[in-house]
């Protein structure tokens, strides 16, 4: 558990709250996380918590914003340094895997929000994250086709679905096994299989 000082400026307190929720989500079902549990883990009262967030839904929105900003920034940084579209896809894949390994509560939060029956703001933010991520992948795949790296007959939307679904499958298996850190070990071989499915014949 992260050691935190008793007093923090408002913005830092909000970020610590988000990190605490993600920390708790790695340990239990995110739907079971209460504001009381968040406050207790942070060592503050619920009243102090609500001085920074008007409701639990506002906390969940902040969590989705935190996840979206950091995951997409990490993917963008990884892909910008890649030498080719195919190399960029691999860099994005591994950057995503590393992010999940470092924050195992994140996929639990995303799955939890996306499975909600009601259309909450946090759920819409999770859907927007998937959409924006998919658009980035789609551009890389289109560029890979143009450069002759990927099959010209490759359907871009299908390839994006397979890319994201492959990561989700790895995450689900890791969650079932109770060892999210292991996805780092399996990821290179899994991406190699994905690569063979989309790469242009040589």
C-alpha positions as CSV (number, residue, x, y, z in Angstrom):
1,X,0.0,0.0,0.0
2,X,1.2,3.5,-0.9
3,X,2.2,5.7,2.1
4,X,0.5,9.1,1.9
5,X,0.9,12.3,3.9
6,X,-2.0,13.5,6.0
7,X,-2.3,16.8,4.1
8,X,-2.2,17.2,0.4
9,X,-3.3,20.1,-2.0
10,X,-6.7,19.5,-3.6
11,X,-5.4,18.4,-7.0
12,X,-3.0,15.9,-5.4
13,X,-5.7,14.6,-3.1
14,X,-8.0,14.0,-6.1
15,X,-5.2,12.0,-7.8
16,X,-4.5,10.0,-4.7
17,X,-8.2,9.2,-4.5
18,X,-8.1,7.9,-8.1
19,X,-5.0,5.8,-7.4
20,X,-6.6,4.4,-4.2
21,X,-9.6,3.3,-6.2
22,X,-7.4,1.5,-8.7
23,X,-5.4,0.0,-5.9
24,X,-8.6,-1.3,-4.3
25,X,-9.9,-2.6,-7.6
26,X,-6.9,-4.9,-7.9
27,X,-8.0,-6.5,-4.6
28,X,-11.8,-6.8,-4.9
29,X,-14.8,-6.4,-7.2
30,X,-14.9,-2.7,-8.2
31,X,-18.7,-2.6,-7.7
32,X,-18.1,-3.4,-4.1
33,X,-15.8,-0.5,-3.5
34,X,-17.5,2.0,-1.2
35,X,-16.6,5.6,-0.4
36,X,-16.1,4.4,3.1
37,X,-13.5,1.9,2.0
38,X,-11.8,4.5,-0.1
39,X,-11.7,7.0,2.7
40,X,-10.4,4.3,5.1
41,X,-7.6,3.3,2.8
42,X,-6.6,6.9,2.4
43,X,-6.8,7.5,6.1
44,X,-9.3,10.3,5.8
45,X,-13.0,10.7,6.7
46,X,-15.8,10.4,4.1
47,X,-16.5,14.0,4.7
48,X,-13.0,14.9,3.6
49,X,-13.4,12.7,0.5
50,X,-16.6,14.5,-0.5
51,X,-14.9,17.9,-0.3
52,X,-13.1,16.9,-3.4
53,X,-15.8,14.7,-5.1
54,X,-19.5,15.4,-4.9
55,X,-20.4,11.7,-5.4
56,X,-19.0,8.2,-6.0
57,X,-19.9,8.5,-9.7
58,X,-17.7,11.6,-9.8
59,X,-14.9,9.5,-8.4
60,X,-15.4,6.9,-11.1
61,X,-15.4,9.6,-13.8
62,X,-12.1,10.8,-12.5
63,X,-10.8,7.2,-12.5
64,X,-11.8,6.8,-16.2
65,X,-10.3,10.1,-17.1
66,X,-7.0,9.1,-15.4
67,X,-6.9,5.7,-17.1
68,X,-7.7,7.2,-20.5
69,X,-5.1,10.0,-20.3
70,X,-2.3,7.8,-19.1
71,X,-3.0,4.8,-21.3
72,X,-3.3,6.8,-24.5
73,X,-0.3,8.9,-23.6
74,X,1.8,5.8,-23.1
75,X,0.6,4.2,-26.3
76,X,1.3,7.4,-28.2
77,X,4.8,7.7,-26.8
78,X,5.6,4.0,-27.7
79,X,4.2,4.2,-31.2
80,X,5.9,7.6,-32.0
81,X,9.3,6.0,-31.5
82,X,8.6,2.9,-33.7
83,X,10.4,2.5,-37.1
84,X,7.3,1.2,-39.0
85,X,3.6,0.7,-38.6
86,X,4.0,-3.0,-37.7
87,X,6.6,-2.1,-35.1
88,X,4.3,0.6,-33.8
89,X,1.5,-2.0,-33.4
90,X,3.9,-4.2,-31.4
91,X,5.0,-1.2,-29.3
92,X,1.4,-0.3,-28.6
93,X,0.6,-3.8,-27.6
94,X,3.5,-4.1,-25.2
95,X,2.9,-0.6,-23.8
96,X,-0.7,-1.6,-23.0
97,X,0.4,-4.8,-21.4
98,X,3.0,-2.9,-19.2
99,X,0.3,-0.4,-18.2
100,X,-2.0,-3.2,-17.0
101,X,0.9,-5.0,-15.2
102,X,1.6,-1.8,-13.3
103,X,-2.0,-1.1,-12.6
104,X,-3.9,-4.4,-12.3
105,X,-7.0,-2.7,-11.0
106,X,-7.5,-0.9,-14.3
107,X,-8.9,-3.7,-16.4
108,X,-11.2,-4.6,-13.5
109,X,-12.5,-1.0,-13.5
110,X,-13.0,-0.9,-17.3
111,X,-14.8,-4.3,-17.4
112,X,-16.9,-3.2,-14.5
113,X,-18.0,0.0,-16.1
114,X,-18.6,-1.5,-19.6
115,X,-20.8,-4.2,-18.1
116,X,-23.1,-1.7,-16.3
117,X,-26.7,-1.9,-17.6
118,X,-27.2,1.9,-17.1
119,X,-25.5,4.4,-19.3
120,X,-23.4,6.4,-16.7
121,X,-20.9,9.1,-17.5
122,X,-18.1,6.8,-16.4
123,X,-19.3,4.1,-18.7
124,X,-19.5,6.5,-21.6
125,X,-15.9,7.6,-20.8
126,X,-14.8,4.0,-20.9
127,X,-16.5,3.5,-24.3
128,X,-14.8,6.7,-25.6
129,X,-11.4,5.4,-24.5
130,X,-11.9,2.2,-26.5
131,X,-13.1,4.2,-29.5
132,X,-10.1,6.6,-29.4
133,X,-7.7,3.7,-28.9
134,X,-9.3,1.8,-31.8
135,X,-8.9,4.9,-34.1
136,X,-5.2,5.0,-33.3
137,X,-4.8,1.4,-34.1
138,X,-6.9,1.8,-37.3
139,X,-4.5,4.5,-38.6
140,X,-1.5,2.3,-37.9
141,X,-3.1,-0.6,-39.7
142,X,-4.1,1.5,-42.7
143,X,-0.5,2.9,-42.9
144,X,0.9,-0.7,-42.7
145,X,-1.3,-1.7,-45.6
146,X,-0.1,1.3,-47.6
147,X,3.5,0.4,-47.0
148,X,3.1,-3.2,-47.9
149,X,3.8,-4.5,-44.4
150,X,0.2,-5.8,-43.8
151,X,-2.1,-7.7,-46.1
152,X,-3.9,-5.4,-48.5
153,X,-7.1,-7.4,-48.0
154,X,-6.9,-6.9,-44.3
155,X,-10.1,-5.5,-42.8
156,X,-9.0,-2.7,-40.5
157,X,-12.0,-2.8,-38.1
158,X,-11.6,-6.6,-37.7
159,X,-7.9,-6.3,-37.1
160,X,-8.5,-3.6,-34.4
161,X,-11.1,-5.8,-32.8
162,X,-8.7,-8.7,-32.8
163,X,-5.9,-6.6,-31.3
164,X,-8.0,-5.3,-28.4
165,X,-9.7,-8.7,-28.0
166,X,-6.3,-10.4,-27.7
167,X,-5.2,-8.1,-24.9
168,X,-8.6,-8.6,-23.2
169,X,-8.2,-12.3,-23.5
170,X,-4.7,-12.2,-21.9
171,X,-6.1,-10.0,-19.1
172,X,-9.1,-12.3,-18.4
173,X,-6.9,-15.4,-18.2
174,X,-4.5,-13.5,-15.8
175,X,-7.4,-12.4,-13.6
176,X,-8.8,-15.9,-13.5
177,X,-5.3,-17.2,-12.5
178,X,-5.0,-14.4,-10.0
179,X,-1.6,-13.3,-11.4
180,X,-1.8,-10.2,-13.7
181,X,1.9,-9.8,-13.7
182,X,2.3,-13.0,-15.8
183,X,0.8,-11.3,-18.9
184,X,4.1,-9.7,-19.5
185,X,5.7,-13.2,-20.0
186,X,3.0,-14.3,-22.4
187,X,2.5,-11.1,-24.4
188,X,5.4,-11.4,-26.9
189,X,4.3,-14.9,-28.1
190,X,0.7,-13.8,-28.3
191,X,1.6,-10.7,-30.3
192,X,3.7,-12.8,-32.6
193,X,0.6,-14.9,-33.4
194,X,-1.4,-11.7,-34.1
195,X,1.4,-10.5,-36.3
196,X,1.3,-13.6,-38.4
197,X,-2.4,-13.2,-38.9
198,X,-2.1,-9.7,-40.4
199,X,1.4,-9.5,-41.9
200,X,1.8,-9.4,-45.7
201,X,3.3,-12.6,-47.2
202,X,7.0,-12.3,-48.0
